[in-house]
Amino acid sequence: MLTKRELLFIRDVFFFTFTAFGGAQAHLALLLKYFVKTTRYISEEELLELNALAQILPGPASTQTLVGIGYKVGGIKLSILTFIIWILPSAALMTFAAISFAKFDQQKKFADILEYIQPIALGIVAFGAYNLSKRVLVSQVSIFLAVTAAISTFVLRNAYVFPFAILIGGMISSALETPKEESDIRVRLFSDINRKKLIYFVGVLLFLALLGAIVNRTSPFSLPIRLFENFYRNGIFIFGGGQVLVPLMFTEFVEMKHYLDASGFLSGFAIQQALPGPTFSFTSYIGALSMRNFGYGLTGQILGGTVAVLGINLPGLILVLFIVPFWEDLKKITRIKYSLGGINAVSVGFIIAAFMLLVKPIGLDFLAIGILIATFLILNFTKISPPFIVLAGILIGYFF
């Protein structure tokens, strides 16, 4: 039974869910408004610490921060309920969008309406890459890591480049930038950890990560389980939130595996930009459309959307629920803090490489290039948010 305070918290989670446009940076301002300034569920310092934790961990930063607040307010049950309320509306809408797009009699209509949306989506990706680059590429090491990651993506064209490059980038940054004096907090931290709980969480992570690899691919359930494995694996190794998620998804599911084409991918991303909620719900669109393209019916498409959004979110959810209880000690470990710079630098490299792949289908379409540049300039020099630009593009495509 929820207490009065917990019910009020759930109410505010609903408000946040349906007003959270604009990605992780805008979400942080709304989190401050709904959960600190108005109701004081947690302090501003606690919110910023949770956000810092989410930036260090792989997975969706906004989701992990919100779930962490839920944990502090009402424990694990409230945090899981918070996660469901936050993720369900946008995931359901994106699954519906994929099902509608996939109908043979709707594809031409969607293509016409979304004609101007695809270059707008690319402009949004370029703006995100530009802003992240300004904050992250501030040293020779970070520039080197970003360039190396971009070249590796172009040359190797393999999904496993991403997790290994992120791991190596974090190790290099930690080794080169961490001060010689390392706190002794490590000993006390790991002596305080509940070993049974640690084994449980690590076991769940590893079991789910291996599930896709051991399934017989001739099974009628093989594609949904492969999708779950694909998204779960990406959920373990994606750092930087939605701005990193989209380019990586394009590289793996369009360029490498051909689960869907570039037009369908970019149309779905543009639709997601017009919706409130987590950017990671875009994965439900990819999962549903992939199932449709492999001949699955309505039930299969809904299943694809479900396993995709669960797969991408589960690693981050498991990690944040395990780490939040002893974050006070963990945040004092300087090697964790200094590894973030390298991780973010590698993420910038991925975005730059994938942006070039996303632009490739446009070719010499000067109208599309002009819309892309205009979108970037509007976002960079005005306070107009991406949803309004996307909605304008949809209206122009519908009426003209």
ZIKA-V522419 format. One record per residue. N is the residue number from 0. RES is the residue in three letters. PHI is phi in whole degrees, -180 to 180 (* if undefined). PSI is psi in radians with two decimals (none if undefined). D_LAST is the distance of its C-alpha to the last C-alpha in Angstrom with 1 decimal. Layout:
BEGIN
n={N;N}
res={RES;RES}
phi={PHI;PHI}
psi={PSI;PSI}
d_last={D_LAST;D_LAST}
END
This chain:
BEGIN
n={0;1;2;3;4;5;6;7;8;9;10;11;12;13;14;15;16;17;18;19;20;21;22;23;24;25;26;27;28;29;30;31;32;33;34;35;36;37;38;39;40;41;42;43;44;45;46;47;48;49;50;51;52;53;54;55;56;57;58;59;60;61;62;63;64;65;66;67;68;69;70;71;72;73;74;75;76;77;78;79;80;81;82;83;84;85;86;87;88;89;90;91;92;93;94;95;96;97;98;99;100;101;102;103;104;105;106;107;108;109;110;111;112;113;114;115;116;117;118;119;120;121;122;123;124;125;126;127;128;129;130;131;132;133;134;135;136;137;138;139;140;141;142;143;144;145;146;147;148;149;150;151;152;153;154;155;156;157;158;159;160;161;162;163;164;165;166;167;168;169;170;171;172;173;174;175;176;177;178;179;180;181;182;183;184;185;186;187;188;189;190;191;192;193;194;195;196;197;198;199;200;201;202;203;204;205;206;207;208;209;210;211;212;213;214;215;216;217;218;219;220;221;222;223;224;225;226;227;228;229;230;231;232;233;234;235;236;237;238;239;240;241;242;243;244;245;246;247;248;249;250;251;252;253;254;255;256;257;258;259;260;261;262;263;264;265;266;267;268;269;270;271;272;273;274;275;276;277;278;279;280;281;282;283;284;285;286;287;288;289;290;291;292;293;294;295;296;297;298;299;300;301;302;303;304;305;306;307;308;309;310;311;312;313;314;315;316;317;318;319;320;321;322;323;324;325;326;327;328;329;330;331;332;333;334;335;336;337;338;339;340;341;342;343;344;345;346;347;348;349;350;351;352;353;354;355;356;357;358;359;360;361;362;363;364;365;366;367;368;369;370;371;372;373;374;375;376;377;378;379;380;381;382;383;384;385;386;387;388;389;390;391;392;393;394;395;396;397;398;399}
res={MET;LEU;THR;LYS;ARG;GLU;LEU;LEU;PHE;ILE;ARG;ASP;VAL;PHE;PHE;PHE;THR;PHE;THR;ALA;PHE;GLY;GLY;ALA;GLN;ALA;HIS;LEU;ALA;LEU;LEU;LEU;LYS;TYR;PHE;VAL;LYS;THR;THR;ARG;TYR;ILE;SER;GLU;GLU;GLU;LEU;LEU;GLU;LEU;ASN;ALA;LEU;ALA;GLN;ILE;LEU;PRO;GLY;PRO;ALA;SER;THR;GLN;THR;LEU;VAL;GLY;ILE;GLY;TYR;LYS;VAL;GLY;GLY;ILE;LYS;LEU;SER;ILE;LEU;THR;PHE;ILE;ILE;TRP;ILE;LEU;PRO;SER;ALA;ALA;LEU;MET;THR;PHE;ALA;ALA;ILE;SER;PHE;ALA;LYS;PHE;ASP;GLN;GLN;LYS;LYS;PHE;ALA;ASP;ILE;LEU;GLU;TYR;ILE;GLN;PRO;ILE;ALA;LEU;GLY;ILE;VAL;ALA;PHE;GLY;ALA;TYR;ASN;LEU;SER;LYS;ARG;VAL;LEU;VAL;SER;GLN;VAL;SER;ILE;PHE;LEU;ALA;VAL;THR;ALA;ALA;ILE;SER;THR;PHE;VAL;LEU;ARG;ASN;ALA;TYR;VAL;PHE;PRO;PHE;ALA;ILE;LEU;ILE;GLY;GLY;MET;ILE;SER;SER;ALA;LEU;GLU;THR;PRO;LYS;GLU;GLU;SER;ASP;ILE;ARG;VAL;ARG;LEU;PHE;SER;ASP;ILE;ASN;ARG;LYS;LYS;LEU;ILE;TYR;PHE;VAL;GLY;VAL;LEU;LEU;PHE;LEU;ALA;LEU;LEU;GLY;ALA;ILE;VAL;ASN;ARG;THR;SER;PRO;PHE;SER;LEU;PRO;ILE;ARG;LEU;PHE;GLU;ASN;PHE;TYR;ARG;ASN;GLY;ILE;PHE;ILE;PHE;GLY;GLY;GLY;GLN;VAL;LEU;VAL;PRO;LEU;MET;PHE;THR;GLU;PHE;VAL;GLU;MET;LYS;HIS;TYR;LEU;ASP;ALA;SER;GLY;PHE;LEU;SER;GLY;PHE;ALA;ILE;GLN;GLN;ALA;LEU;PRO;GLY;PRO;THR;PHE;SER;PHE;THR;SER;TYR;ILE;GLY;ALA;LEU;SER;MET;ARG;ASN;PHE;GLY;TYR;GLY;LEU;THR;GLY;GLN;ILE;LEU;GLY;GLY;THR;VAL;ALA;VAL;LEU;GLY;ILE;ASN;LEU;PRO;GLY;LEU;ILE;LEU;VAL;LEU;PHE;ILE;VAL;PRO;PHE;TRP;GLU;ASP;LEU;LYS;LYS;ILE;THR;ARG;ILE;LYS;TYR;SER;LEU;GLY;GLY;ILE;ASN;ALA;VAL;SER;VAL;GLY;PHE;ILE;ILE;ALA;ALA;PHE;MET;LEU;LEU;VAL;LYS;PRO;ILE;GLY;LEU;ASP;PHE;LEU;ALA;ILE;GLY;ILE;LEU;ILE;ALA;THR;PHE;LEU;ILE;LEU;ASN;PHE;THR;LYS;ILE;SER;PRO;PRO;PHE;ILE;VAL;LEU;ALA;GLY;ILE;LEU;ILE;GLY;TYR;PHE;PHE}
phi={*;-79;-77;-60;-64;-68;-65;-64;-64;-61;-58;-71;-63;-61;-59;-63;-58;-94;-127;-87;-89;96;87;-61;-66;-68;-62;-62;-64;-71;-59;-62;-68;-78;-115;-122;-67;-83;-119;58;-64;-138;-83;-62;-62;-64;-63;-65;-68;-63;-65;-63;-60;-63;-70;-75;-81;-71;115;-76;-63;-63;-62;-65;-64;-64;-64;-63;-63;-58;-64;-67;-80;-144;82;-68;-65;-68;-66;-69;-62;-60;-59;-63;-63;-70;-89;-64;-59;-69;-65;-64;-66;-71;-65;-61;-63;-66;-63;-67;-64;-74;-64;-61;-87;-110;-64;-64;-64;-61;-61;-68;-65;-99;-56;-93;-79;-62;-66;-63;-61;-67;-63;-67;-62;-63;-64;-62;-65;-63;-67;-65;-62;-61;-83;-99;-84;-115;-145;-63;-63;-66;-65;-60;-64;-65;-64;-62;-64;-64;-65;-60;-64;-66;-79;-85;48;-135;-62;-77;-61;-62;-64;-68;-66;-64;-62;-66;-60;-64;-66;-65;-62;-64;-68;-87;-111;-74;-59;-61;-79;-103;-64;-79;-61;-57;-63;-68;-59;-76;-76;-87;-73;-72;-64;-64;-66;-61;-61;-63;-67;-65;-61;-63;-58;-70;-61;-68;-67;-87;-58;-63;-74;-100;-79;-67;-71;-85;-66;-64;-97;-66;-66;-58;-73;-63;-61;-59;-63;-59;-74;-64;-60;-65;-64;-74;-115;-88;-109;105;78;-63;-66;-93;-57;-63;-61;-67;-63;-62;-61;-77;-90;-103;-73;-95;-101;57;-70;-153;-93;-64;-62;-64;-62;-67;-63;-66;-62;-65;-61;-61;-65;-87;-106;-76;107;-74;-62;-65;-68;-57;-64;-66;-66;-62;-64;-66;-69;-62;-62;-63;-69;-102;91;-81;-85;-59;-62;-65;-67;-63;-62;-61;-63;-70;-67;-67;-70;-70;-60;-71;-94;-60;-58;-64;-64;-62;-64;-68;-70;-81;-87;-51;-59;-125;-64;-56;-84;-61;-67;-86;-80;-68;-65;-66;-62;-81;-74;-63;-61;-68;-62;-67;-64;-62;-61;-62;-59;-62;-64;-63;-64;-69;-61;-63;-69;-68;-75;-50;-64;-69;64;-104;-78;-68;-64;-63;-64;-64;-65;-59;-64;-62;-61;-60;-67;-62;-67;-80;-116;-130;-100;-70;-91;-53;-56;-69;-67;-63;-62;-62;-63;-64;-64;-62;-65;-73;-90;-120}
psi={2.23;2.48;2.97;-0.72;-0.70;-0.64;-0.71;-0.65;-0.77;-0.71;-0.77;-0.52;-0.72;-0.81;-0.79;-0.76;-0.72;0.12;0.03;1.31;2.78;0.06;-3.10;-0.66;-0.77;-0.60;-0.65;-0.70;-0.68;-0.65;-0.72;-0.71;-0.88;-0.60;-0.09;-1.06;-0.76;-0.79;-0.27;0.78;-0.68;2.94;2.87;-0.67;-0.74;-0.70;-0.80;-0.59;-0.73;-0.69;-0.68;-0.72;-0.77;-0.59;-0.55;-0.66;2.66;2.67;-3.08;2.00;-0.81;-0.76;-0.80;-0.68;-0.80;-0.75;-0.67;-0.69;-0.78;-0.68;-0.75;-0.55;-0.74;0.28;-2.92;-0.62;-0.78;-0.62;-0.68;-0.71;-0.70;-0.77;-0.79;-0.79;-0.69;-0.73;-0.52;-0.86;-0.88;-0.62;-0.72;-0.75;-0.68;-0.60;-0.75;-0.70;-0.71;-0.74;-0.73;-0.74;-0.63;-0.34;2.30;-0.51;-0.01;-0.24;-0.75;-0.72;-0.79;-0.74;-0.70;-0.81;-0.63;0.32;-0.71;-0.09;-0.61;-0.83;-0.51;-0.76;-0.68;-0.64;-0.65;-0.74;-0.75;-0.71;-0.76;-0.73;-0.72;-0.82;-0.72;-0.68;-0.72;-0.64;-0.52;-0.74;1.30;0.07;2.90;-0.64;-0.81;-0.68;-0.76;-0.80;-0.70;-0.80;-0.75;-0.74;-0.72;-0.79;-0.73;-0.69;-0.77;-0.73;-0.83;-0.60;0.89;2.36;-0.47;-0.12;-0.67;-0.99;-0.67;-0.70;-0.70;-0.75;-0.82;-0.72;-0.76;-0.70;-0.74;-0.81;-0.75;-0.74;-0.67;-0.48;-0.23;2.27;2.70;-0.60;1.89;2.29;2.58;0.10;-0.38;-0.74;-0.83;-0.65;-0.93;-0.33;-0.39;-0.20;2.38;1.92;-0.62;-0.71;-0.70;-0.82;-0.69;-0.88;-0.78;-0.68;-0.75;-0.79;-0.85;-0.69;-0.83;-0.59;-0.58;-0.23;-0.81;-0.55;-0.43;-0.03;2.39;2.10;-0.19;-0.11;2.51;-0.28;0.13;-0.71;-0.84;-0.68;-0.64;-0.69;-0.77;-0.78;-0.76;-0.83;-0.62;-0.76;-0.77;-0.62;-0.49;-0.56;0.06;2.02;2.51;0.01;-2.76;-0.55;-0.39;-0.60;-0.86;-0.87;-0.66;-0.70;-0.70;-0.82;-0.78;-0.86;-0.35;-0.97;-0.70;-0.86;-0.28;0.68;-0.51;2.89;2.98;-0.66;-0.82;-0.69;-0.91;-0.60;-0.73;-0.72;-0.70;-0.72;-0.76;-0.62;-0.40;-0.07;2.61;2.87;-3.02;2.43;-0.51;-0.26;-0.23;-0.48;-0.50;-0.57;-0.82;-0.77;-0.79;-0.77;-0.62;-0.76;-0.72;-0.72;-0.31;0.27;0.16;2.60;-2.83;-0.81;-0.73;-0.65;-0.73;-0.72;-0.74;-0.77;-0.65;-0.86;-0.55;-0.87;-0.56;-0.76;-0.78;-0.50;-0.45;-0.79;-0.82;-0.66;-0.81;-0.79;-0.80;-0.63;-0.46;-0.66;-0.60;-0.73;-0.48;0.54;-0.53;-0.65;-0.72;-0.66;-0.22;-0.14;1.92;-0.50;-0.59;-0.78;-0.75;-0.26;-0.37;-0.62;-0.77;-0.69;-0.79;-0.62;-0.77;-0.69;-0.68;-0.73;-0.73;-0.75;-0.76;-0.80;-0.80;-0.56;-0.71;-0.64;-0.63;-0.60;-0.48;-0.78;-0.37;-0.65;-2.28;0.58;1.73;-0.54;-0.81;-0.72;-0.70;-0.71;-0.71;-0.87;-0.73;-0.72;-0.79;-0.80;-0.69;-0.80;-0.59;-0.55;0.00;3.06;0.21;2.27;2.75;-0.71;-0.67;-0.65;-0.74;-0.80;-0.68;-0.74;-0.70;-0.76;-0.73;-0.78;-0.59;-0.77;-0.37;none}
d_last={53.3;51.0;52.5;51.0;50.0;48.3;46.4;45.2;44.1;42.1;40.4;39.4;38.2;35.8;34.6;34.2;32.4;29.6;29.2;29.7;26.5;26.6;29.1;32.9;33.4;31.6;33.3;36.7;36.1;35.3;38.3;40.4;39.1;39.5;42.6;44.6;44.1;43.7;46.0;48.0;47.9;48.6;49.4;47.0;49.3;49.0;45.2;45.1;47.7;45.7;42.6;44.9;46.1;42.6;41.9;45.0;44.4;42.0;39.2;36.6;37.9;36.3;37.5;40.9;41.3;40.4;42.7;45.4;45.2;45.5;48.6;50.2;49.6;50.7;51.5;50.1;49.2;47.1;45.4;44.4;43.1;41.1;39.6;38.6;37.0;35.1;33.8;33.3;30.1;27.9;29.5;28.9;25.2;24.8;26.8;24.8;21.6;23.4;24.6;21.2;19.8;22.9;22.7;22.2;19.9;17.6;17.3;14.6;12.5;13.4;12.8;9.1;8.7;11.1;10.2;10.5;13.2;15.9;16.6;16.5;19.1;21.1;21.1;22.6;25.2;26.1;26.6;28.8;30.8;31.3;32.6;34.8;36.2;37.3;39.2;40.6;41.4;44.2;47.1;48.1;48.5;45.0;43.5;45.7;44.6;40.9;41.3;43.5;41.1;38.2;40.4;41.8;38.3;37.4;40.9;41.8;38.5;40.2;39.3;42.8;42.5;40.7;43.5;46.3;44.7;44.1;47.7;49.1;47.0;48.4;51.9;51.9;50.5;53.0;55.9;55.2;54.2;56.2;59.3;62.6;63.7;62.2;62.8;65.3;62.9;62.1;65.4;65.2;61.5;62.2;65.5;63.7;61.1;61.8;62.3;61.6;58.3;57.5;58.4;56.3;53.1;53.6;54.5;51.3;49.2;51.1;51.3;47.5;47.0;49.3;48.1;45.4;47.9;50.6;48.5;49.2;46.0;46.9;46.6;43.8;43.0;42.9;39.1;38.7;41.8;40.7;37.4;39.4;41.7;38.8;37.2;40.6;41.7;38.7;39.3;42.8;41.9;38.6;39.4;36.9;34.6;30.9;30.3;32.8;32.0;28.5;29.6;32.7;31.0;28.7;31.9;33.9;31.6;29.2;31.3;34.7;34.6;31.3;30.8;27.0;24.7;23.0;19.5;20.7;22.7;20.1;17.6;20.6;21.6;18.2;18.5;22.1;21.3;19.6;22.7;26.1;29.2;30.6;28.6;31.1;29.6;27.0;29.9;29.7;26.3;27.9;31.0;29.2;26.9;30.0;32.0;29.4;29.3;33.1;33.2;33.8;32.8;31.5;34.8;34.8;31.3;32.3;35.5;33.7;31.6;34.9;37.1;34.6;34.2;38.0;38.9;37.0;38.4;41.9;43.6;42.4;43.4;46.8;47.5;46.6;48.7;51.6;51.5;50.8;54.4;56.0;53.3;55.8;57.9;55.2;53.4;56.7;56.7;55.6;54.9;52.0;50.6;50.9;49.4;46.0;45.5;45.9;43.7;40.8;41.3;41.0;37.9;36.4;37.4;35.6;32.4;32.6;33.3;30.7;28.0;28.9;28.6;25.1;24.0;25.6;22.8;20.4;22.9;22.0;18.3;18.3;14.6;15.5;18.9;17.6;15.5;18.7;20.9;18.9;19.0;22.7;23.5;21.8;23.8;26.9;27.1;25.7;26.3;22.8;23.0;20.9;19.7;17.8;16.2;15.2;13.9;11.8;10.4;9.9;8.2;5.6;5.4;5.8;3.8;0.0}
END
